[in-house]
Amino acid sequence: MSDLDQASLSNVEPSLRIFFSADIVGSTAYKQKNINNPEIWFDVVLSFYREAENSFSRRWNLNKKPFESLANEDGKELFGEPPEVWKTVGDEVLFSKKVDHPIQVVTSLYSWIDTLGDLGKLLIKPGLNVKSSAWIAEFPVRNSEVILRKKIDDQPFDDAEMSHVIANFILLKEYQRNRDDYVRDFIGPSIDTGFRLGAYASVRKLAISIELAYILGVEGSIKKQANSKYSVGILDLRPLTVRYGGRVFLKGVMDGGGYPLFWIDLASGEKIYEVEDRLLGSQACSLDDVWCFAENFIRENFNYLNVPCIVSSEKQYDHYSIQCDQYREKIALLEQRVQNISTMSAREKEDLAEKEYDHAGDAEDAGVIIPKCP
């Protein structure tokens, strides 16, 4: 067995990541207007990239600083690992963050909302603005991290005698050991949904996935204080205004079924929007209702959606451990396949690859029982 095979046999836990997208509003028209002066629009886009990175880092550290001296468990788990740049796509910049505790979804989201405020101030001078979406994704069962080597002139990775899924799993273990030589990307149905949500985002609307709405509903409901402030543990946070836009069509998502559009109101408290909302009969959502709706919608659409699985070392958290054991079983099976392949003959590997191809997509998730919301 090679060193690469040996590296693939350590245990892998289910993991959850939150993703943030920021996209310039009006950038296409701005570039067309300055088509003969590319340095003008390039400076704006480049400053947007730089400010997104710097502001998110600054806001993250400012929000984290008051709790750095805490020695208790809450102090360690409030923030976790810092967010990191995922990639840029045109005039859009994306970040991701690993989630080890439910509170980290909340703390990172607040830092992101502050960042959007900074980006809006930056872009107002050239007559532009920013819109955003956020979503979460589970790995490595429903979604996957794709690992590629940075240098294509190196010795090729020999995966001809194993499935591409297992080959990528092995490379993932190498990436965790040595990130300098590999490039990582994220793919899967949750990632696709997140990008589709961007079409419904606006300067006012931070579009969020149903799973992210579930977490905000749970955390906002079970930790709510008598004064109605959104409080979690030792944090005392300003209220988040969550609104519901009904079910929308997201191309390719849930086989064309309606997807619930929840969004965070980034203009909450602005008088003109308050009056407009009254005229339209629109009101903010109770976080208890958000929890109940998201929970039941996930239950009814378990073939497409899942309750977020959040684990940290050996810990599991109430309301987030429903499917963790199921994920661990699937990961264990994949680990066993990797180990078996390392001892197979070339012919046996070919036979296995043919079986995997013939039965691709046959498996379906079993229905899950989800605790009822209050």
N, C-alpha and C positions, 0 to 999 in steps of 0.2 A: 504494500500500500504506500502511495506517495505521501510526501509531506502535506500536499494540498488536500488529499483525501483525509488524512489524519485531522487536519484543521477543521473539517466539516462536521466532526462528530460531537462537538460540545453542545450543550443544551441551549435551545432558543426559546425565549418567552414570547407570547403575543405582545405586541406593542401598539400604541396609539400615537398618532401625530395630528397636530392641528396645523392647518394651512391658511395663509393670509395672502390675498391678492390686492394690489393697488394698480389702477389703470388710469392713464391720463384721459380726461374728458375733453374732446375737441382737438386732439393732436393731429388727426389726419388733415382737417381743414387748415390748421396752423402751418403744417408742413407744405401744403399746396400753396398757401399764401406767400410763403418764403422759399419757394422752390428754387429760385435763383440765388438765394443766400443761405445755403445749407448750414453755415456756421451758426446762424441765429437759432434755428430749431434744434440743431444738435446740442447747443449749449443748454437749452431748456430741458431736453430729455436727459442729458448727462447730469444736470443739477438735480433733476427728479430722482434719478437712481442714487446719487450720492446722499441726498437728504433722506430718502427712504431708509437707507442703511444706517446713516448716522443718527437720525431721529429715533428709530426703533431701538437702537442700542442705548441712546441717551435716556429715553423714556423708561426702558426696561430697568436700567441701573438706578434711576431716580426713584422709581416705585419700589425697588428691591432694597435700597439702602437702609431705610428705617428698621428693617427686620434682620439685617445681617448679624447683629449682636445676639440674636435669640439663640439659645442653646437647645431649646426644646424641639420636639418633633415638628411642630407647626412651622417653626422658623426655617427648618431645613427643606420642607416640602412645599412651601408656598410658591416658589418660583421654578425650582428644578433647573434643568439645562437651559441656557439662553437660546433664543431663536437663531436661526441661521438662514442666510440667503440660499434659496433653492435654485432659482434661475431667473433670467429675464426673457420675455417673449414680446418682441416689438416694443411698445410703449408701456408694457406691463412688467412689474417686478413682483416676484413671489418669494415668500418666506415659509419656513416650516419649523415646528418645534416638537420634540418628543414630550409626551404627557405621562408622568408617573403618578400623578395625584389629581383628582377632579378639580381642586382649587387652581391648579396651574392653567387650566382652560380659561378661568375667570381672570386671573392676574395678567396673563399674556394678552387677553382680549382688551383689557383696559389700557395696557401699554400701546396696543395697536390703534385703538380709537384716538388716543392722544397723538400718535404719529400721523394719523390721517388729518388731524387738525393742523399740524405743522406743514404737511404737504399742500393742503388747501391754501394756506397763507403764501407759500412759495409760488404757487401756480397762478394766483389771482392777478399778478402784474401783467403777464402776457395774455390774460383773458382766458385762462384754462382752469381746470379744476380736476378733482380726483374722485373716482368711485372705487368701491371695494366689495369683496365677498370673502367669506371665511367658511371653512368646512373641516371636518375631521375624517380620518381614514385609519382603518385597522390593518396591521401587517403581522405576519406574511401570508395569511390565509385568503382573505377577500381581496387584498391589494398586494402589490409586490414592489420591492426595490430592485431596479435593474442595474446591474453592475457591468461596466465596460472598462477595458484597459485604456489608459491615457495614450500610451505609445503603441502604435500599430506595427512598428518595426521590431518589436520584441518577439521572442519565441511564442508562436501561437498557442493558445490554450486548447488542448486536445479534448474536445467534447463530442467527437464524432460518434462515440460508442455509448453515449448516454443521452437522456432526454435533455432538452434545453432548460427545462425547469430545474432539474437537479444540477446541471452545470452552473446555472446562475446562483443556486443556493450555495454551492461550493465557493463561488467567487464572492458572494456576500460575506462569508466567513473571513475570506482573505481581506476584504475591504475593511471589516471591523478591526482587523489586526494591523493593516497598513493602508491608510487612506490616501497617501501621497501618489500611489501608482494607479488609482482607479477613479472613475467617474460614476456618480450615482444619480439615478433618476427614479421617479415614482410613477407607477402606472396602476390602473385598476378602475373598477366602476365608481368608486368614491371620488377618485381624482377626476374622472370624466364629468360626474355630477357637479363637482365644484366649479369646473370651468364653465359648464352650462349655466350655472347660477349667475355668472357675471353679466349675462344679458339682461337680468332683472335688477341689477344694482344701479344706483344713481348717486349723485352727490349727497342726497339725504338718506338713501337706503343702503345699509350694509347688509347685503343678502347673506343668509346663513343656511346651512344644511339642516335637515330634520334631526340628525343625530346631535349636532351642536345645540339646536333648540332644546333637545331632550336634556342635555347636561345643564344648560342655563335654567331650565324649568326645575329640575331636581335641586340644584344648588340654591336657587333663589327661593324655593318653597321651604325646604327643610331647615334653612338657616335664617329665615326672615325674622326680624325683630318687631316688637310692638310698635315702634315708631315708623315702620314701613320702609326703613332704610335697608338697602341691599347689603347684608352683612354676612361674611363667611369667616368663621373662626375668630381670629383676632383682628381681621380686617373690617373696616367700616367704610364701605364704598358708596359712591353716589348711585342712585337707582339707574338701572338700564331700562330704557323704554323699548319693549319688544312689540312689534305689530305683525298682524297676519294678513297676507294679501290673497288668500284663497289658493286654490289648486291651479297650477300652471303647467304648460307643456314644455318639457325639456327633451329635446330631440334625442332619441335613443335610450332615454332613461326610463326604467320600469315598464318597458315594453309599450311605451306611449301613454301609460296611465297618468293621471294628474298628480303632480308633485306639490306638496304643501310649501308655499313660499312664506317663510318667516323672515323678518328683517329687523335690524336694530335701527332705531330712529336717531340719526346723527344730528338732527336739528331740533331735538326735543327742547321745549322751553321757548322757542322762537315764536313770537306773538302771531305772525302771519300764518304760520302752519297750525297753530292752536285753533285759530278762527276757522281756517279752511277745513280742518278735521271735524270741527263741530258742524259746519255746513254740510259736509259729506256724511255725517253720522259715523265717523271712524273713531275708534277708541283703542287705547293701548291694551295689550293682553295682560291678564293676570298670569303670573308665572306658574301658579298652580294649574291653570287651564292649559298652559303650554306643555307642562309635564304630562298631564293626562292625555292630551291629544297626541303628542309625539309618541308616547308609550303605546297607545292603542293603534296608531297608524303603523308603527313598526311591527307590532304583533300581527296585524292583518296582512302585512306585506313582507313576511319573513324571508321569502325567496329573493328579495332585492335589498332588504335593509337588515341591520342588526343593532342590538343594544350595544353601546360602546363597552369594550372590555379594557379596564384600566387596572394594571398590576404594577407593583413595585417590589422587587425582590420576591419575598414570599407573601406579601400582603395583597389582599383583595379588598375592594371597597363596596359598601352597600350600594345597590342599584346599578353597579357596573361589572358584576362578576357572573352574570347569567350565562354567557356563552364562553367564558374563559376556559373552562374545562374542555369544551368541545374543540376549541382552537388548539389547546395543548395536545389533544389526541391526534389531530390532523398533522401538527408539527412533528409529533413523535413518529408517525407513520412515514413522513418524508425523511426524517433522520434515518429510520430503519432501511428505507429504500437506498439511500446513499451508501450505507454500510454494506448492504447486500451487493450492490453493483461493484463495489471495490474488489469483491472476491469472485465475480462472474467471469466466465469465458467470453470471448468476443461474440460467439454465436448466441449465447444466452442474453447478452446485452442487446443484440439486434432484435431478438424475439420480444424482449421487454419493451423496447422502443415502439415496436409495431402494435403491441397491445395497448400501450398508453395512447397512441395516435387513434386507434380504433374506438377507444372508450372516452376520448376527450369530451368533456361537457356532460357526461352521463350523470355525474354525482349531483345530488340536490341536498340542500340543508334541511335537516329535520325541523319540524316546528318546535318552538321554544315556549316555555311558560314564563311570563313576565309578571313580577309582582304588581299588583294594582296600585295606581296612584291614589293619593288621599282624596 
